[in-house]
Amino acid sequence: MAQSVAQKRLFHEYKNLSTNPPEGITAGPVSEDDMFYWEALIEGPGGTPFEGGVFAAELKFPKDYPLSPPTMKFVGGGVWHPNVYPNGTVCISILHPPGDDPNHYEHASERWSPIQSVEKILISVMSMLAEPNDESPANVEAAKMWRERRSEYEQKVRDEVRKGLGL
Amino acid sequence: MENSLEITDSTDWLGTPLQLLAPLESSLRCQVCKDFFDTPMITSCSHSFCSLCIRRCLTADNKCPICREGDQVLKLRRNWAVQELLDTFKTARPAVMELARKFKALKEQEENQVPEPQPKKRKANQIEQSQEVSSVEASPPRLRTRSRSVKAVPQEPEVIPEIIEDSEGEEEYIPDDGMAVCPVCDRTMKIEAVSHHIDKCLVEQEAREATERQKHTAFGVLQRQQNSPSKQLDRLPTLNYDLMNPSQLRKKFKELGIPTEGAKDLMKRRHTEWVNLWNANCDSQNPKSRMQLLRELRVWEDTQGGGSVMTVPDRNTVTSKGFDAAGWSANHNDDFKRLIASARKKTDAQVRSTIPGSSGSDQSPSTSPNGLPGKVAEDLGDR
């Protein structure tokens, strides 16, 4: 079968990520037969309550990738974070196409562009775990807790991490 | 899939002695498709992309993907300098890569075992040398490998490698030691070996000329640049889709020779893709045939156009993941059946009223109004 533009590009990214993976990040297609569905593992950044955790996420790519961004969703739950919806979907500016700005707060420069990549998304998500964006809470409860009762928030995150590791 | 192995990437250099070439290679790659530039174009904001990539981006978004400065397809200009760099690099890459990998393997071997034989040591020196030299200078060892293959021909082994590089201008030097000069390559060898050598030499000569020709592509580019205006293909204009109805679009598509099926939105997207493919091909040094472009449009059609059914339900699905489809259809089975029955009644009545004299049982006239509800009914019945 002839390869589409998106498939070729995803193969490139896959190869790049497997030969030169950034620290704390692993990602690749679940099966090479379907390049549009990836799984990623992100280590919780050190010095944050997420430290020590390993978070699995799924990435789904549109057919016109890289013109449109993929979607990313943490699977298995356990990510208690202001910018992660309770169902695990990640809400971060790099995953939003430049055209629409539903939240009216994002700079165009932070949003998706065809030159962005899976690697950059995952790195952004890692730094998002360390520094939540208070302006557009996807999980209002978590955002409130993060803002008002920081120590309780951190404790909850640590508990979730431990639960995720089966401890 | 073997595809992942075929793909070259700038990270291929990492871990080899030539890893400094990784950034060089990544700067010769388009940031949109991550492949080597294919007909590099420069934007008003001085960023370069493949012609097709930037055309697709601009028709989708009107912005440079790197700096998000607004730009237009009409303002794109070819970037010949990058094209030349790229051609040269791509020609040299396989040999340089092979060399780098060989050195890496040798080094690993040496680390694993204590160095004992003499010739190996010499090779180790070679490694260190070329670790310092740039990619350009990496070619002499390649020549040597070629001379090694020459050695396979029965002849004086020592003479050839020495002469191979400066064979030109040495014609006068004919030592009278039972040696003869090959008329093709001017190399010296034993008389007995000449006739056997010449056959091989002619083949080699041809191969060398071919690479020589490749080397001079830079000059070729200039020539082509001068020649091109006369036989340049005409670029296609964009259409104002809002001013055209589907039948006008279809007529236009027929003129262009591209598929006419699908709803207006799909036709719009198909036309945009075709214009991008066509115009990017006009930018290219080696334009493809119309057939080839149509094949590429076909690939697009299969993956992103009408052939890809996945596009719509893949994203933004309305139903949530935990939706119990079976339970829902069981609960509402009666409702569905009632709706289907009333829909059938209605269309049957319509058929009877529009085509007098034909009863509902007649198949041929009723296919068009009846076809869809019938199919829906089957689908729902399956649930």
Interface residues (C-beta under 8 A of the other chain):
Chain A: M1 A2 Q3 S4 V5 A6 Q7 K8 R9 F11 H12 E13 Y14 K15 N16 T19 N20 E32 D33 F36 K60 P62 K63 D64 P66 L67 T71 P98 G99 A108 S109 S113 P114 I115 S117
Chain B: M1 N3 S4 I7 D9 S10 T11 D12 L14 Q31 V32 C33 K34 D35 C53 R56 C57 A60 D61 K63 P65 I66 R68 R295 R298 V299 W300 D302 T303 Q304 S308 M310 T311 D314 R315
